[in-house]
Amino acid sequence: MTDARAAKPAPGSRLARNIAYNLAGQGLLLALALVAVRLLYRGLGADAFGIILFAQTINAVLVAVFELGIASTVVREVAAHFDDDAPYVRDLLQTFGLIYWIAYAGLALTIFLLAPVLATHWINLHTVDAGTATTVFRILGVSSLLAVPRSLYAAIFRGRQRLGWKNVIDVGVNVLQQAGMIVILQLGGSLFRVAGWMAGTYALWLLVYLAGAGRLVAWGAIVPGYVAGAVQRTLGFSLRMVWIAALTMIHTQADKLVVSKLLPVSSLGFYSFSASIVGRASLVTNAIGEAAYPSLADLHQRRAAAELQHQYHALQDLVTYATLPVFAGIVFVATPLFTYVFDIGVARALLLPTALLCLGSFMNGTLTIPYIYSLAAGRPEIAAWQNVWALALVLPWTVVLTLSFGLNGAAAAWVLYHVFAYVYGVPRLCRVIGMTVSAWSRQLGRVALLGLLTYGTAWLLAGRSEAALPALTAGFVIASVAFAGLGYRLIGPELRTAVRRRIRSRGGAELHAAA
């Protein structure tokens, strides 16, 4: 008889597979986003495009408070306790389900009532009347907020480490949404029809996740209900995570909210699109971080200290060396890309903000694995206090920089936030991880210097932004080859060992298949 435990995938192989699923899914979503924005901008105009992105920005702030707050608790508890304490996990999911649906109802009512105020007194409209903007805000606001309860069911997929199915759902619904928008716009459909179609796909998205989550953890666990004492074990952690998420969203969305108030809504649309591209380009960071969290939480729960340290160092190297080429590539193709979606004038205006957003997002990526490690270790207060201090010290500068330098200043504020995070957060995170700040800095400094030498040189030789796409592409490819070759020599032994093991296992599988 075959031992059932022998058939269970090794933690490392499952982590690698989940990272691959996330990369593929996020990459497809990025491609779909490019198609959607080009269609919206050219089919509906700059103001309508800006209204849709403003509505999505407002909802992103509200949704992320729950998605990154309580949902993180769900991922942690499902990953650590589903196999050994299923009744506790069921009670926790039922109680959190009730909280999520109550939160959705309250937020949806708030958006519905505030829509006229936002349309009349906050954004600067030119070609769309306030009544139309109000209706669109209500349609998109109430429907896209379904992501609040959806984030709970997505967290179940993450906790059970079923990220392949999660990405299939996300990509499938987005394909359907974009295809429907193409048909509507080709038939001359209005802004209302586009908003209505988007609302319908948001509802479908929730239903698919609901059905999948029910199969993963049993249907009774996803029925909302109050179970006394269910959240007592995680109350402190959950409250700190909600606090972290709320403040994080203030910092990550503050630039867009300030732009929406101080600049025309069309500028908000352009800037939000650039930020969304950079955000989607964080797919490597997000893919690795999302897959790493349940794995690190499980290792910490089992007190596997040696394996935990090994996995941390391998993941940190993987994030830093894998993300820098992605963000460099965004800068290289920014002008041709934005010219294709908008026009050359908008493309030139967005180049520097995009480069600054890429820099800030790379800095954010270097903090992802240390932050996730601190969550797995039950130390969310580090990020919580970091964001409290940043609220007082960084947020005012977002307003000042935007007033002084427009979109360039708004993007610079994103870099400034991460400079503060390095100064405040890194020493505290290093103590939790068990390494010195100087060791962490050397690990980051190697990849930063290598990126500057390779991609910086290629950018200068390619003629910067005014060069033709073939020249920029060639420069990026040559720089990437140099970066990969030299980077392999600089990565730590943990990641190098994992890469060699992966290559050997892949080669063995191919030889076995050939035989």
Secondary structure as the mmCIF struct_conf table of DSSP 4:
data_model
#
loop_
_struct_conf.conf_type_id
_struct_conf.id
_struct_conf.beg_label_comp_id
_struct_conf.beg_label_asym_id
_struct_conf.beg_label_seq_id
_struct_conf.end_label_comp_id
_struct_conf.end_label_asym_id
_struct_conf.end_label_seq_id
HELX_RH_3T_P HELX_RH_3T_P1 ALA A 4 ALA A 7
BEND BEND1 LYS A 8 LYS A 8
HELX_LH_PP_P HELX_LH_PP_P1 PRO A 9 ALA A 10
HELX_RH_AL_P HELX_RH_AL_P1 PRO A 11 LEU A 44
HELX_RH_AL_P HELX_RH_AL_P2 ALA A 46 GLU A 67
TURN_TY1_P TURN_TY1_P1 LEU A 68 GLY A 69
HELX_RH_AL_P HELX_RH_AL_P3 ILE A 70 HIS A 81
TURN_TY1_P TURN_TY1_P2 PHE A 82 ASP A 84
HELX_RH_AL_P HELX_RH_AL_P4 ALA A 86 VAL A 117
HELX_RH_PI_P HELX_RH_PI_P1 LEU A 118 TRP A 122
BEND BEND2 ILE A 123 ILE A 123
BEND BEND3 HIS A 126 VAL A 128
HELX_RH_AL_P HELX_RH_AL_P5 ALA A 130 SER A 144
TURN_TY1_P TURN_TY1_P3 LEU A 145 LEU A 146
HELX_RH_AL_P HELX_RH_AL_P6 ALA A 147 GLY A 159
TURN_TY1_P TURN_TY1_P4 ARG A 160 GLN A 161
HELX_RH_AL_P HELX_RH_AL_P7 LEU A 163 GLN A 186
TURN_TY1_P TURN_TY1_P5 LEU A 187 GLY A 188
HELX_RH_AL_P HELX_RH_AL_P8 LEU A 191 VAL A 217
HELX_RH_3T_P HELX_RH_3T_P2 TRP A 219 ILE A 222
BEND BEND4 VAL A 223 VAL A 223
TURN_TY1_P TURN_TY1_P6 ALA A 228 VAL A 231
HELX_RH_3T_P HELX_RH_3T_P3 GLN A 232 THR A 234
HELX_RH_AL_P HELX_RH_AL_P9 LEU A 235 LEU A 262
BEND BEND5 LEU A 263 LEU A 263
HELX_RH_AL_P HELX_RH_AL_P10 VAL A 265 ALA A 281
TURN_TY1_P TURN_TY1_P7 SER A 282 SER A 282
HELX_RH_AL_P HELX_RH_AL_P11 LEU A 283 GLN A 301
TURN_TY1_P TURN_TY1_P8 ARG A 302 ARG A 303
HELX_RH_AL_P HELX_RH_AL_P12 ALA A 305 VAL A 341
BEND BEND6 PHE A 342 PHE A 342
HELX_RH_AL_P HELX_RH_AL_P13 ILE A 344 ALA A 376
TURN_TY1_P TURN_TY1_P9 ALA A 377 GLY A 378
TURN_TY1_P TURN_TY1_P10 PRO A 380 PRO A 380
HELX_RH_AL_P HELX_RH_AL_P14 GLU A 381 LEU A 393
TURN_TY1_P TURN_TY1_P11 VAL A 394 VAL A 394
HELX_RH_AL_P HELX_RH_AL_P15 LEU A 395 PHE A 405
TURN_TY1_P TURN_TY1_P12 GLY A 406 GLY A 406
HELX_RH_AL_P HELX_RH_AL_P16 LEU A 407 ILE A 433
TURN_TY1_P TURN_TY1_P13 GLY A 434 GLY A 434
HELX_RH_AL_P HELX_RH_AL_P17 VAL A 437 GLY A 451
HELX_RH_PI_P HELX_RH_PI_P2 LEU A 452 GLY A 456
HELX_RH_AL_P HELX_RH_AL_P18 THR A 457 LEU A 461
TURN_TY1_P TURN_TY1_P14 ALA A 462 GLY A 463
HELX_RH_3T_P HELX_RH_3T_P4 ARG A 464 GLU A 466
BEND BEND7 ALA A 467 ALA A 467
HELX_RH_AL_P HELX_RH_AL_P19 LEU A 469 LEU A 490
BEND BEND8 ILE A 491 ILE A 491
HELX_RH_AL_P HELX_RH_AL_P20 PRO A 493 ALA A 514
#
